Amino acid sequence: MIGPDAYVENAAAMWTAVAVDAHRDQTCFRAELPRMTRLILRAPMPADGVSRLLETASPDKSAVVEDVFGAGPPESSVPIARVLRMPVMVRPASTVPTVADRDVRIVRVAEPDELAVAERTMVEGFPLPALLPWRRGEALPVGVLGVPGWSVWLAYRHGEAAAAAYTYDDGRVVGLYWLATSPEHRSAGLGRALLTRAVRARPDRPFTLVSTDAGRPLYESLGFRTVATTVWHLRSPARTVGPE
């Protein structure tokens, strides 16, 4: 089975497609986004190194260091909003049965207005504090619709946008990101239906993701297994930056 390195390299390639600036070296991948600096370790780093990475991010932005190697909380004066520990999960290549529900329609997004609906569903449904308030095109610029390997999925229930996620196929594995359901549509099986649709689109590829505690039972029921625990070090911006 593939290991956590597959998630690291998939995430780095995915963020490169939407970053204002991105670069990597042997130890770390760095992506500069409009309101966030995303850093993903590619090799083990001690806690004080994680702290120094956070200090390099602009104080106007949120900063996240993802560490699949599991360093402890950094010892630093850098204000850390929180430290999260989450499973890195993988699923071997195979298909899954279709989930049928006549009240649910799942589409692969193909046009800008529907992309904005999916983006908002993810940002507000997860929710993603670093991207609130939601601004159209900031998290998912329209250019992703033309990026090879990138697919945005949107689920409608009773005709309303209800759940969304996106996947990125890097040629080796498919990464699943930001699977979210709007509060008023939760507990209706939308996460399973949407994930099943995404897997059936690429049954020849292994899948990888980082799970929340709430999502883990769903992923395990669909054949995902934990291969590592990633530690996310999150730093809030020193001040809020308003719209330009």
Buried (B, 14 or more C-beta within 10 A) or exposed (E): EBEBBBBBBBBBBBBBBBBEEBEBEEEBBBBBBBBBBBBBBBEEBEBEBBBBBBBEBBEEBBBBBBBBBEBEEBEBEBEBBEBBEBBBBBBEBEEBEEBEBEEBBBEBBEEEEBBBBBBBBBBBBBEBEBBEEBBBBBBBBBEBBEBEBBBBBBBBBEEEBBBBBBBBBBEEBBBBBBBBBBEEBBEBBBBBBBBBBBBEBBEEBBBBBBBEEEBBEBBBEBBBEBBBBBBBBBBBBEEEEEEE
